Amino acid sequence: MANYNFDKLSDVRDGLSREERIVLYCLEQIQKERGGRNVPTVMLYGRVVEHINISEYELQDILQSLMN
């Protein structure tokens, strides 16, 4: 049986993967804490890795894809 990574599959409801959804959730939470100010990528990465195992490069890729 193959080992699938379902975190990278897009959800049919909105097209976001689980990883993308977690990144957006963490980003929103930090922005609220910082009074709407910009969020440093390092701070975002620290929060995201509390939820999922992801490399810095994968986070950068997700952020790039969300901006397009």
PyMOL Python script that loads the backbone (N, CA, C, O; Angstrom):
from pymol import cmd

cmd.read_pdbstr("""\
ATOM      1  N   MET A   1       0.842  -1.176   0.000  1.00  0.00           N
ATOM      2  CA  MET A   1       0.000   0.000   0.000  1.00  0.00           C
ATOM      3  C   MET A   1       0.888   1.240   0.000  1.00  0.00           C
ATOM      4  O   MET A   1       1.875   1.296   0.734  1.00  0.00           O
ATOM      5  N   ALA A   2       0.551   2.209  -0.798  1.00  0.00           N
ATOM      6  CA  ALA A   2       1.338   3.438  -0.912  1.00  0.00           C
ATOM      7  C   ALA A   2       1.103   4.334   0.300  1.00  0.00           C
ATOM      8  O   ALA A   2       0.038   4.302   0.915  1.00  0.00           O
ATOM      9  N   ASN A   3       2.106   5.127   0.629  1.00  0.00           N
ATOM     10  CA  ASN A   3       2.000   6.078   1.728  1.00  0.00           C
ATOM     11  C   ASN A   3       1.663   7.441   1.137  1.00  0.00           C
ATOM     12  O   ASN A   3       2.533   8.101   0.570  1.00  0.00           O
ATOM     13  N   TYR A   4       0.431   7.861   1.262  1.00  0.00           N
ATOM     14  CA  TYR A   4      -0.020   9.124   0.682  1.00  0.00           C
ATOM     15  C   TYR A   4       0.071  10.246   1.699  1.00  0.00           C
ATOM     16  O   TYR A   4      -0.142  10.034   2.893  1.00  0.00           O
ATOM     17  N   ASN A   5       0.389  11.442   1.220  1.00  0.00           N
ATOM     18  CA  ASN A   5       0.402  12.620   2.076  1.00  0.00           C
ATOM     19  C   ASN A   5      -0.832  13.448   1.739  1.00  0.00           C
ATOM     20  O   ASN A   5      -0.823  14.236   0.793  1.00  0.00           O
ATOM     21  N   PHE A   6      -1.882  13.265   2.513  1.00  0.00           N
ATOM     22  CA  PHE A   6      -3.145  13.941   2.252  1.00  0.00           C
ATOM     23  C   PHE A   6      -3.100  15.427   2.594  1.00  0.00           C
ATOM     24  O   PHE A   6      -4.013  16.167   2.227  1.00  0.00           O
ATOM     25  N   ASP A   7      -2.049  15.883   3.296  1.00  0.00           N
ATOM     26  CA  ASP A   7      -1.928  17.304   3.631  1.00  0.00           C
ATOM     27  C   ASP A   7      -1.764  18.167   2.391  1.00  0.00           C
ATOM     28  O   ASP A   7      -2.076  19.357   2.425  1.00  0.00           O
ATOM     29  N   LYS A   8      -1.283  17.591   1.299  1.00  0.00           N
ATOM     30  CA  LYS A   8      -1.014  18.363   0.098  1.00  0.00           C
ATOM     31  C   LYS A   8      -2.161  18.329  -0.909  1.00  0.00           C
ATOM     32  O   LYS A   8      -2.117  19.031  -1.919  1.00  0.00           O
ATOM     33  N   LEU A   9      -3.186  17.523  -0.644  1.00  0.00           N
ATOM     34  CA  LEU A   9      -4.329  17.444  -1.553  1.00  0.00           C
ATOM     35  C   LEU A   9      -5.254  18.640  -1.353  1.00  0.00           C
ATOM     36  O   LEU A   9      -5.495  19.065  -0.223  1.00  0.00           O
ATOM     37  N   SER A  10      -5.765  19.173  -2.443  1.00  0.00           N
ATOM     38  CA  SER A  10      -6.694  20.299  -2.371  1.00  0.00           C
ATOM     39  C   SER A  10      -8.062  19.833  -1.923  1.00  0.00           C
ATOM     40  O   SER A  10      -8.518  18.754  -2.302  1.00  0.00           O
ATOM     41  N   ASP A  11      -8.708  20.643  -1.123  1.00  0.00           N
ATOM     42  CA  ASP A  11     -10.065  20.366  -0.664  1.00  0.00           C
ATOM     43  C   ASP A  11     -11.035  20.829  -1.742  1.00  0.00           C
ATOM     44  O   ASP A  11     -10.827  21.875  -2.358  1.00  0.00           O
ATOM     45  N   VAL A  12     -12.084  20.066  -1.972  1.00  0.00           N
ATOM     46  CA  VAL A  12     -13.032  20.418  -3.030  1.00  0.00           C
ATOM     47  C   VAL A  12     -13.839  21.664  -2.689  1.00  0.00           C
ATOM     48  O   VAL A  12     -14.366  22.311  -3.594  1.00  0.00           O
ATOM     49  N   ARG A  13     -13.950  22.016  -1.425  1.00  0.00           N
ATOM     50  CA  ARG A  13     -14.752  23.175  -1.038  1.00  0.00           C
ATOM     51  C   ARG A  13     -14.143  24.495  -1.497  1.00  0.00           C
ATOM     52  O   ARG A  13     -14.845  25.366  -2.011  1.00  0.00           O
ATOM     53  N   ASP A  14     -12.824  24.637  -1.309  1.00  0.00           N
ATOM     54  CA  ASP A  14     -12.205  25.921  -1.637  1.00  0.00           C
ATOM     55  C   ASP A  14     -10.873  25.804  -2.371  1.00  0.00           C
ATOM     56  O   ASP A  14     -10.267  26.819  -2.711  1.00  0.00           O
ATOM     57  N   GLY A  15     -10.414  24.588  -2.618  1.00  0.00           N
ATOM     58  CA  GLY A  15      -9.174  24.392  -3.362  1.00  0.00           C
ATOM     59  C   GLY A  15      -7.917  24.512  -2.532  1.00  0.00           C
ATOM     60  O   GLY A  15      -6.816  24.404  -3.070  1.00  0.00           O
ATOM     61  N   LEU A  16      -8.052  24.733  -1.224  1.00  0.00           N
ATOM     62  CA  LEU A  16      -6.886  24.852  -0.361  1.00  0.00           C
ATOM     63  C   LEU A  16      -6.510  23.493   0.209  1.00  0.00           C
ATOM     64  O   LEU A  16      -7.372  22.674   0.529  1.00  0.00           O
ATOM     65  N   SER A  17      -5.216  23.271   0.329  1.00  0.00           N
ATOM     66  CA  SER A  17      -4.749  22.052   0.984  1.00  0.00           C
ATOM     67  C   SER A  17      -4.785  22.279   2.496  1.00  0.00           C
ATOM     68  O   SER A  17      -4.947  23.408   2.960  1.00  0.00           O
ATOM     69  N   ARG A  18      -4.634  21.204   3.248  1.00  0.00           N
ATOM     70  CA  ARG A  18      -4.601  21.326   4.707  1.00  0.00           C
ATOM     71  C   ARG A  18      -3.441  22.217   5.138  1.00  0.00           C
ATOM     72  O   ARG A  18      -3.583  23.029   6.053  1.00  0.00           O
ATOM     73  N   GLU A  19      -2.294  22.064   4.479  1.00  0.00           N
ATOM     74  CA  GLU A  19      -1.128  22.886   4.808  1.00  0.00           C
ATOM     75  C   GLU A  19      -1.412  24.366   4.561  1.00  0.00           C
ATOM     76  O   GLU A  19      -1.087  25.206   5.399  1.00  0.00           O
ATOM     77  N   GLU A  20      -2.014  24.687   3.422  1.00  0.00           N
ATOM     78  CA  GLU A  20      -2.340  26.078   3.113  1.00  0.00           C
ATOM     79  C   GLU A  20      -3.320  26.653   4.123  1.00  0.00           C
ATOM     80  O   GLU A  20      -3.195  27.804   4.540  1.00  0.00           O
ATOM     81  N   ARG A  21      -4.287  25.849   4.507  1.00  0.00           N
ATOM     82  CA  ARG A  21      -5.287  26.299   5.474  1.00  0.00           C
ATOM     83  C   ARG A  21      -4.636  26.593   6.826  1.00  0.00           C
ATOM     84  O   ARG A  21      -4.986  27.577   7.478  1.00  0.00           O
ATOM     85  N   ILE A  22      -3.699  25.757   7.250  1.00  0.00           N
ATOM     86  CA  ILE A  22      -3.006  25.981   8.519  1.00  0.00           C
ATOM     87  C   ILE A  22      -2.157  27.247   8.458  1.00  0.00           C
ATOM     88  O   ILE A  22      -2.127  28.022   9.414  1.00  0.00           O
ATOM     89  N   VAL A  23      -1.473  27.459   7.348  1.00  0.00           N
ATOM     90  CA  VAL A  23      -0.663  28.670   7.185  1.00  0.00           C
ATOM     91  C   VAL A  23      -1.552  29.908   7.287  1.00  0.00           C
ATOM     92  O   VAL A  23      -1.207  30.856   7.992  1.00  0.00           O
ATOM     93  N   LEU A  24      -2.684  29.910   6.600  1.00  0.00           N
ATOM     94  CA  LEU A  24      -3.590  31.058   6.648  1.00  0.00           C
ATOM     95  C   LEU A  24      -4.168  31.265   8.042  1.00  0.00           C
ATOM     96  O   LEU A  24      -4.311  32.399   8.498  1.00  0.00           O
ATOM     97  N   TYR A  25      -4.501  30.170   8.716  1.00  0.00           N
ATOM     98  CA  TYR A  25      -5.025  30.266  10.083  1.00  0.00           C
ATOM     99  C   TYR A  25      -3.986  30.900  11.007  1.00  0.00           C
ATOM    100  O   TYR A  25      -4.304  31.822  11.758  1.00  0.00           O
ATOM    101  N   CYS A  26      -2.757  30.413  10.955  1.00  0.00           N
ATOM    102  CA  CYS A  26      -1.693  30.950  11.807  1.00  0.00           C
ATOM    103  C   CYS A  26      -1.418  32.411  11.478  1.00  0.00           C
ATOM    104  O   CYS A  26      -1.215  33.227  12.377  1.00  0.00           O
ATOM    105  N   LEU A  27      -1.411  32.736  10.203  1.00  0.00           N
ATOM    106  CA  LEU A  27      -1.180  34.113   9.778  1.00  0.00           C
ATOM    107  C   LEU A  27      -2.248  35.030  10.359  1.00  0.00           C
ATOM    108  O   LEU A  27      -1.934  36.102  10.878  1.00  0.00           O
ATOM    109  N   GLU A  28      -3.493  34.619  10.275  1.00  0.00           N
ATOM    110  CA  GLU A  28      -4.590  35.438  10.808  1.00  0.00           C
ATOM    111  C   GLU A  28      -4.463  35.623  12.316  1.00  0.00           C
ATOM    112  O   GLU A  28      -4.659  36.728  12.821  1.00  0.00           O
ATOM    113  N   GLN A  29      -4.139  34.555  13.036  1.00  0.00           N
ATOM    114  CA  GLN A  29      -4.004  34.633  14.489  1.00  0.00           C
ATOM    115  C   GLN A  29      -2.884  35.595  14.893  1.00  0.00           C
ATOM    116  O   GLN A  29      -3.054  36.401  15.808  1.00  0.00           O
ATOM    117  N   ILE A  30      -1.753  35.510  14.216  1.00  0.00           N
ATOM    118  CA  ILE A  30      -0.626  36.387  14.558  1.00  0.00           C
ATOM    119  C   ILE A  30      -0.954  37.834  14.212  1.00  0.00           C
ATOM    120  O   ILE A  30      -0.612  38.741  14.971  1.00  0.00           O
ATOM    121  N   GLN A  31      -1.606  38.062  13.087  1.00  0.00           N
ATOM    122  CA  GLN A  31      -1.989  39.428  12.717  1.00  0.00           C
ATOM    123  C   GLN A  31      -2.905  40.036  13.766  1.00  0.00           C
ATOM    124  O   GLN A  31      -2.763  41.213  14.099  1.00  0.00           O
ATOM    125  N   LYS A  32      -3.832  39.263  14.286  1.00  0.00           N
ATOM    126  CA  LYS A  32      -4.730  39.756  15.342  1.00  0.00           C
ATOM    127  C   LYS A  32      -3.929  40.124  16.581  1.00  0.00           C
ATOM    128  O   LYS A  32      -4.160  41.169  17.189  1.00  0.00           O
ATOM    129  N   GLU A  33      -2.989  39.265  16.955  1.00  0.00           N
ATOM    130  CA  GLU A  33      -2.162  39.524  18.137  1.00  0.00           C
ATOM    131  C   GLU A  33      -1.308  40.764  17.965  1.00  0.00           C
ATOM    132  O   GLU A  33      -1.036  41.472  18.935  1.00  0.00           O
ATOM    133  N   ARG A  34      -0.885  41.033  16.744  1.00  0.00           N
ATOM    134  CA  ARG A  34       0.007  42.162  16.472  1.00  0.00           C
ATOM    135  C   ARG A  34      -0.758  43.415  16.051  1.00  0.00           C
ATOM    136  O   ARG A  34      -0.156  44.373  15.567  1.00  0.00           O
ATOM    137  N   GLY A  35      -2.059  43.415  16.229  1.00  0.00           N
ATOM    138  CA  GLY A  35      -2.854  44.601  15.905  1.00  0.00           C
ATOM    139  C   GLY A  35      -2.914  44.904  14.422  1.00  0.00           C
ATOM    140  O   GLY A  35      -2.992  46.066  14.025  1.00  0.00           O
ATOM    141  N   GLY A  36      -2.876  43.858  13.596  1.00  0.00           N
ATOM    142  CA  GLY A  36      -2.981  44.043  12.154  1.00  0.00           C
ATOM    143  C   GLY A  36      -1.657  44.330  11.456  1.00  0.00           C
ATOM    144  O   GLY A  36      -1.620  44.487  10.236  1.00  0.00           O
ATOM    145  N   ARG A  37      -0.579  44.399  12.216  1.00  0.00           N
ATOM    146  CA  ARG A  37       0.725  44.668  11.607  1.00  0.00           C
ATOM    147  C   ARG A  37       1.222  43.459  10.826  1.00  0.00           C
ATOM    148  O   ARG A  37       0.726  42.345  10.996  1.00  0.00           O
ATOM    149  N   ASN A  38       2.207  43.696   9.971  1.00  0.00           N
ATOM    150  CA  ASN A  38       2.812  42.620   9.182  1.00  0.00           C
ATOM    151  C   ASN A  38       3.408  41.541  10.086  1.00  0.00           C
ATOM    152  O   ASN A  38       3.850  41.808  11.204  1.00  0.00           O
ATOM    153  N   VAL A  39       3.404  40.330   9.568  1.00  0.00           N
ATOM    154  CA  VAL A  39       3.907  39.189  10.322  1.00  0.00           C
ATOM    155  C   VAL A  39       5.242  38.746   9.740  1.00  0.00           C
ATOM    156  O   VAL A  39       5.313  38.415   8.556  1.00  0.00           O
ATOM    157  N   PRO A  40       6.305  38.733  10.547  1.00  0.00           N
ATOM    158  CA  PRO A  40       7.582  38.224  10.057  1.00  0.00           C
ATOM    159  C   PRO A  40       7.463  36.741   9.706  1.00  0.00           C
ATOM    160  O   PRO A  40       6.807  35.979  10.417  1.00  0.00           O
ATOM    161  N   THR A  41       8.089  36.344   8.625  1.00  0.00           N
ATOM    162  CA  THR A  41       8.014  34.960   8.162  1.00  0.00           C
ATOM    163  C   THR A  41       8.532  33.988   9.209  1.00  0.00           C
ATOM    164  O   THR A  41       7.994  32.890   9.353  1.00  0.00           O
ATOM    165  N   VAL A  42       9.559  34.373   9.933  1.00  0.00           N
ATOM    166  CA  VAL A  42      10.127  33.502  10.962  1.00  0.00           C
ATOM    167  C   VAL A  42       9.095  33.241  12.057  1.00  0.00           C
ATOM    168  O   VAL A  42       8.981  32.117  12.546  1.00  0.00           O
ATOM    169  N   MET A  43       8.353  34.261  12.439  1.00  0.00           N
ATOM    170  CA  MET A  43       7.314  34.100  13.452  1.00  0.00           C
ATOM    171  C   MET A  43       6.208  33.173  12.937  1.00  0.00           C
ATOM    172  O   MET A  43       5.723  32.307  13.666  1.00  0.00           O
ATOM    173  N   LEU A  44       5.818  33.365  11.683  1.00  0.00           N
ATOM    174  CA  LEU A  44       4.800  32.517  11.080  1.00  0.00           C
ATOM    175  C   LEU A  44       5.279  31.071  11.024  1.00  0.00           C
ATOM    176  O   LEU A  44       4.528  30.152  11.353  1.00  0.00           O
ATOM    177  N   TYR A  45       6.517  30.870  10.613  1.00  0.00           N
ATOM    178  CA  TYR A  45       7.076  29.518  10.537  1.00  0.00           C
ATOM    179  C   TYR A  45       7.036  28.834  11.905  1.00  0.00           C
ATOM    180  O   TYR A  45       6.686  27.658  12.006  1.00  0.00           O
ATOM    181  N   GLY A  46       7.392  29.569  12.945  1.00  0.00           N
ATOM    182  CA  GLY A  46       7.372  29.008  14.291  1.00  0.00           C
ATOM    183  C   GLY A  46       5.992  28.517  14.689  1.00  0.00           C
ATOM    184  O   GLY A  46       5.859  27.476  15.332  1.00  0.00           O
ATOM    185  N   ARG A  47       4.968  29.262  14.309  1.00  0.00           N
ATOM    186  CA  ARG A  47       3.594  28.849  14.636  1.00  0.00           C
ATOM    187  C   ARG A  47       3.153  27.665  13.788  1.00  0.00           C
ATOM    188  O   ARG A  47       2.515  26.738  14.288  1.00  0.00           O
ATOM    189  N   VAL A  48       3.492  27.698  12.510  1.00  0.00           N
ATOM    190  CA  VAL A  48       3.047  26.649  11.591  1.00  0.00           C
ATOM    191  C   VAL A  48       3.631  25.302  11.994  1.00  0.00           C
ATOM    192  O   VAL A  48       2.926  24.294  11.953  1.00  0.00           O
ATOM    193  N   VAL A  49       4.912  25.261  12.387  1.00  0.00           N
ATOM    194  CA  VAL A  49       5.521  23.982  12.741  1.00  0.00           C
ATOM    195  C   VAL A  49       4.969  23.414  14.042  1.00  0.00           C
ATOM    196  O   VAL A  49       5.232  22.255  14.364  1.00  0.00           O
ATOM    197  N   GLU A  50       4.213  24.201  14.792  1.00  0.00           N
ATOM    198  CA  GLU A  50       3.510  23.667  15.960  1.00  0.00           C
ATOM    199  C   GLU A  50       2.351  22.772  15.526  1.00  0.00           C
ATOM    200  O   GLU A  50       1.885  21.935  16.299  1.00  0.00           O
ATOM    201  N   HIS A  51       1.886  22.953  14.278  1.00  0.00           N
ATOM    202  CA  HIS A  51       0.738  22.203  13.759  1.00  0.00           C
ATOM    203  C   HIS A  51       1.132  21.112  12.764  1.00  0.00           C
ATOM    204  O   HIS A  51       0.553  20.025  12.776  1.00  0.00           O
ATOM    205  N   ILE A  52       2.106  21.392  11.910  1.00  0.00           N
ATOM    206  CA  ILE A  52       2.502  20.433  10.879  1.00  0.00           C
ATOM    207  C   ILE A  52       4.011  20.432  10.723  1.00  0.00           C
ATOM    208  O   ILE A  52       4.684  21.409  11.053  1.00  0.00           O
ATOM    209  N   ASN A  53       4.532  19.325  10.217  1.00  0.00           N
ATOM    210  CA  ASN A  53       5.951  19.201   9.930  1.00  0.00           C
ATOM    211  C   ASN A  53       6.191  19.751   8.527  1.00  0.00           C
ATOM    212  O   ASN A  53       5.773  19.147   7.539  1.00  0.00           O
ATOM    213  N   ILE A  54       6.854  20.883   8.442  1.00  0.00           N
ATOM    214  CA  ILE A  54       7.054  21.563   7.161  1.00  0.00           C
ATOM    215  C   ILE A  54       8.410  22.253   7.196  1.00  0.00           C
ATOM    216  O   ILE A  54       8.838  22.744   8.241  1.00  0.00           O
ATOM    217  N   SER A  55       9.081  22.290   6.053  1.00  0.00           N
ATOM    218  CA  SER A  55      10.375  22.973   5.984  1.00  0.00           C
ATOM    219  C   SER A  55      10.155  24.462   5.698  1.00  0.00           C
ATOM    220  O   SER A  55       9.069  24.880   5.295  1.00  0.00           O
ATOM    221  N   GLU A  56      11.191  25.231   5.913  1.00  0.00           N
ATOM    222  CA  GLU A  56      11.119  26.660   5.607  1.00  0.00           C
ATOM    223  C   GLU A  56      10.835  26.883   4.118  1.00  0.00           C
ATOM    224  O   GLU A  56      10.104  27.800   3.743  1.00  0.00           O
ATOM    225  N   TYR A  57      11.426  26.031   3.280  1.00  0.00           N
ATOM    226  CA  TYR A  57      11.235  26.163   1.833  1.00  0.00           C
ATOM    227  C   TYR A  57       9.804  25.842   1.431  1.00  0.00           C
ATOM    228  O   TYR A  57       9.240  26.487   0.547  1.00  0.00           O
ATOM    229  N   GLU A  58       9.216  24.840   2.087  1.00  0.00           N
ATOM    230  CA  GLU A  58       7.825  24.503   1.789  1.00  0.00           C
ATOM    231  C   GLU A  58       6.895  25.648   2.197  1.00  0.00           C
ATOM    232  O   GLU A  58       5.937  25.957   1.489  1.00  0.00           O
ATOM    233  N   LEU A  59       7.181  26.274   3.339  1.00  0.00           N
ATOM    234  CA  LEU A  59       6.387  27.431   3.763  1.00  0.00           C
ATOM    235  C   LEU A  59       6.496  28.553   2.730  1.00  0.00           C
ATOM    236  O   LEU A  59       5.496  29.166   2.355  1.00  0.00           O
ATOM    237  N   GLN A  60       7.714  28.809   2.281  1.00  0.00           N
ATOM    238  CA  GLN A  60       7.916  29.852   1.249  1.00  0.00           C
ATOM    239  C   GLN A  60       7.120  29.532  -0.004  1.00  0.00           C
ATOM    240  O   GLN A  60       6.507  30.421  -0.594  1.00  0.00           O
ATOM    241  N   ASP A  61       7.122  28.275  -0.414  1.00  0.00           N
ATOM    242  CA  ASP A  61       6.358  27.869  -1.605  1.00  0.00           C
ATOM    243  C   ASP A  61       4.865  28.095  -1.407  1.00  0.00           C
ATOM    244  O   ASP A  61       4.177  28.575  -2.308  1.00  0.00           O
ATOM    245  N   ILE A  62       4.366  27.748  -0.221  1.00  0.00           N
ATOM    246  CA  ILE A  62       2.946  27.943   0.056  1.00  0.00           C
ATOM    247  C   ILE A  62       2.603  29.434   0.052  1.00  0.00           C
ATOM    248  O   ILE A  62       1.593  29.838  -0.525  1.00  0.00           O
ATOM    249  N   LEU A  63       3.436  30.247   0.689  1.00  0.00           N
ATOM    250  CA  LEU A  63       3.185  31.689   0.695  1.00  0.00           C
ATOM    251  C   LEU A  63       3.185  32.256  -0.724  1.00  0.00           C
ATOM    252  O   LEU A  63       2.346  33.092  -1.061  1.00  0.00           O
ATOM    253  N   GLN A  64       4.124  31.801  -1.552  1.00  0.00           N
ATOM    254  CA  GLN A  64       4.185  32.256  -2.946  1.00  0.00           C
ATOM    255  C   GLN A  64       2.919  31.862  -3.696  1.00  0.00           C
ATOM    256  O   GLN A  64       2.357  32.672  -4.432  1.00  0.00           O
ATOM    257  N   SER A  65       2.467  30.625  -3.515  1.00  0.00           N
ATOM    258  CA  SER A  65       1.284  30.165  -4.232  1.00  0.00           C
ATOM    259  C   SER A  65       0.024  30.896  -3.788  1.00  0.00           C
ATOM    260  O   SER A  65      -0.870  31.140  -4.598  1.00  0.00           O
ATOM    261  N   LEU A  66      -0.052  31.245  -2.517  1.00  0.00           N
ATOM    262  CA  LEU A  66      -1.210  31.976  -2.018  1.00  0.00           C
ATOM    263  C   LEU A  66      -1.260  33.412  -2.532  1.00  0.00           C
ATOM    264  O   LEU A  66      -2.334  34.007  -2.622  1.00  0.00           O
ATOM    265  N   MET A  67      -0.099  33.963  -2.867  1.00  0.00           N
ATOM    266  CA  MET A  67      -0.056  35.342  -3.362  1.00  0.00           C
ATOM    267  C   MET A  67      -0.386  35.424  -4.846  1.00  0.00           C
ATOM    268  O   MET A  67      -0.671  36.509  -5.354  1.00  0.00           O
ATOM    269  N   ASN A  68      -0.353  34.308  -5.541  1.00  0.00           N
ATOM    270  CA  ASN A  68      -0.643  34.314  -6.993  1.00  0.00           C
ATOM    271  C   ASN A  68      -2.095  34.186  -7.274  1.00  0.00           C
ATOM    272  O   ASN A  68      -2.500  34.174  -8.436  1.00  0.00           O
TER     273      ASN A  68
END
""", "prot")
cmd.dss("prot")
cmd.show_as("cartoon", "prot")
cmd.util.cbc("prot")
cmd.orient("prot")
